[in-house]
Amino acid sequence: MELSVDIAGVKFPGLFMNASGARCVTREELLALGASRSGAIVTKSMTVDRREGNPSPRYYGFPGGSINSMGLPNLGYKAYADLIPELKRFGKPVVASVAGLCEDDFPTIAELINAANPDLIEVNLSCPNIPGKPQIGYDPDASERLMKRVRKIVTVPMGVKLPPYFDPAHHKIMGDVIGRCGVDFLNLINSVGNGLVVNPETETAVIKPKGGFGGLGGSIIKPVALANVRAFWRHFTGRMPIIGTGGVMSGTDAFEHLLCGASAVQVGTALVEEGLDVFTRLESELAICMRQKGYRTVADCRGRLKEL
Ligand code: RRO
């Protein structure tokens, strides 16, 4: 089955790709993504300076999902700018994820990264794990300022990675903000921030940073991810390309994201837990699921969630 998709005018050979953060920090990991069936190479969110990140243990997988407080470990934006030409040789889109520790970092990073000419730039407004730094995406004014500043610099398609919202009023406020900022695509959602997983045996949290608080991923967040994909799909009446992220462990999970309005999906927890072979499994599971239901293309099911 043909599983290539188009997002903001860029062709992806497959609709499954890594979520930023999952196996994409080092050159070796990025090259391995290039050689894999991932439909794109998404970089770890980058900051101005190289970072080791938070103390370990900082990731924990459990049957229903995962919790992480990585704290933005990355090579620093100059290293990723240098790597982009090499990554582009794999013949699939390179998505550069741009973060920052303060507002001024974003335009600094965007300028050099844009000059390296990735296929798309994803602006991360939703890292939940930097002690003392709230998620920008929960501040509509700061989000608007930042998106407008970065938009002036970036010439490739620019998307934003948002945190989950839990109320239609917040979908509306952020949808209106995004509509004013020249955003080309959305990535929904980042991890569900500041959960706490407790081990009753040890009577401790399962990760060390921030007293055990961290971003939740995997199956447990799928309904939240689907709700956000659906809410923004409706806000933009199907005219804003959406990458669905959150709880994609099977082909059927991806199918649900497509029904809600996603054009492609990213894989975080399942990629960390299972490794690069996850992409082959997901592709064959989605093909079986779509064929069983009589869908021939991704476009045929995108956004087609039926009313009860
Ligand atoms: O590095 C992290 O702790 C991290 C980031 Br930047 C993010 O955007 N989402 C996440 O779950 N972890």
Residues whose N, C-alpha, C, O or C-beta is under 5 A from the ligand:
A	BS01	RRO	S45 S69 M70 G71 L72 P73 S126 C127 P128 N129 N190 S191 G215
